[in-house]
Amino acid sequence: IIILPGTLIVTAVSYGCIIITIWHIPSSAGRKKAFSTCSAHLIVVTVFYSTCIYRYIRPAQRGGQDSDKVLSFFYSVLTQMLNPYIYSLRNRQVK
């Protein structure tokens, strides 16, 4: 309960600083490029933290072992499998 919100807060503050920095970019094309790069990272972070939070912070009575297995699959396997695909979407060769 302490580690997960702690890392979430650090990550949220980091992304907040990144977004503030992006807003200070003078050109709209530069802001668009920076936001599109940041959005790929944010998708992975959102999938990871949302499944972790739901799995570990929810009450124990809700759900069963099957739902716990699916949630564990999402944050331990699926997130790492999606990383190369999400980050390669920014690659010119893939486009």
C-alpha positions in Angstrom: 0.0 0.0 0.0 2.9 2.3 0.6 5.1 1.5 -2.4 2.5 1.6 -5.1 1.1 5.1 -4.3 4.6 6.4 -3.6 5.8 5.4 -7.1 2.6 6.7 -8.6 3.1 10.1 -7.0 6.6 10.3 -8.2 5.5 9.3 -11.7 2.6 11.8 -11.7 4.8 14.6 -10.6 7.3 13.8 -13.3 4.7 13.8 -16.0 3.2 17.0 -14.6 6.7 18.6 -15.0 6.9 17.2 -18.5 3.5 18.6 -19.5 4.3 22.0 -18.0 7.6 22.0 -20.0 5.8 21.0 -23.2 3.3 23.9 -22.8 6.3 26.3 -22.8 7.4 25.2 -26.3 6.7 28.1 -28.6 5.7 26.3 -31.8 2.5 24.2 -32.0 4.3 21.7 -34.2 6.8 21.2 -31.4 4.1 20.8 -28.8 2.3 18.3 -31.0 5.4 16.2 -31.5 6.3 16.3 -27.8 2.8 15.3 -26.7 2.6 12.4 -29.2 5.9 11.1 -27.8 4.7 11.5 -24.3 1.4 9.9 -25.0 3.0 6.6 -25.8 4.7 6.5 -22.5 1.6 7.7 -20.7 -0.5 4.8 -22.2 1.9 2.2 -20.8 2.1 3.9 -17.4 -1.7 4.2 -17.2 -2.3 0.5 -18.1 0.4 -0.6 -15.5 -0.8 1.6 -12.6 -4.5 1.1 -13.2 -4.3 -2.7 -13.1 -1.9 -2.6 -10.1 -4.1 -0.2 -8.1 -7.2 -2.2 -8.9 -5.5 -5.5 -7.9 -3.8 -4.4 -4.7 -5.9 -1.6 -3.3 -9.4 -3.0 -3.8 -11.1 -4.9 -0.9 -10.1 -8.6 -0.7 -13.7 -9.8 -0.9 -14.3 -8.5 -4.4 -13.5 -10.8 -7.3 -11.8 -14.1 -7.1 -8.6 -15.9 -8.1 -9.5 -15.9 -11.8 -9.8 -12.1 -11.9 -6.6 -11.8 -9.9 -4.8 -13.9 -12.5 -6.1 -11.8 -15.4 -5.1 -8.5 -13.6 -1.6 -9.9 -12.8 -1.2 -10.9 -16.5 -2.1 -7.3 -17.5 0.5 -5.6 -15.4 3.3 -8.2 -15.5 3.1 -9.6 -19.1 0.9 -7.5 -21.3 2.5 -4.1 -20.4 5.9 -5.4 -21.3 4.7 -7.0 -24.5 3.0 -3.8 -25.6 6.1 -1.6 -24.9 7.9 -2.3 -28.2 4.7 -1.9 -30.2 3.6 1.3 -28.6 7.1 2.9 -28.8 7.6 1.7 -32.4 4.5 3.6 -33.5 6.7 6.8 -33.3 9.2 5.2 -35.6 9.2 6.5 -39.2 10.0 3.1 -40.7 7.0 1.6 -39.0 4.7 4.4 -40.3 
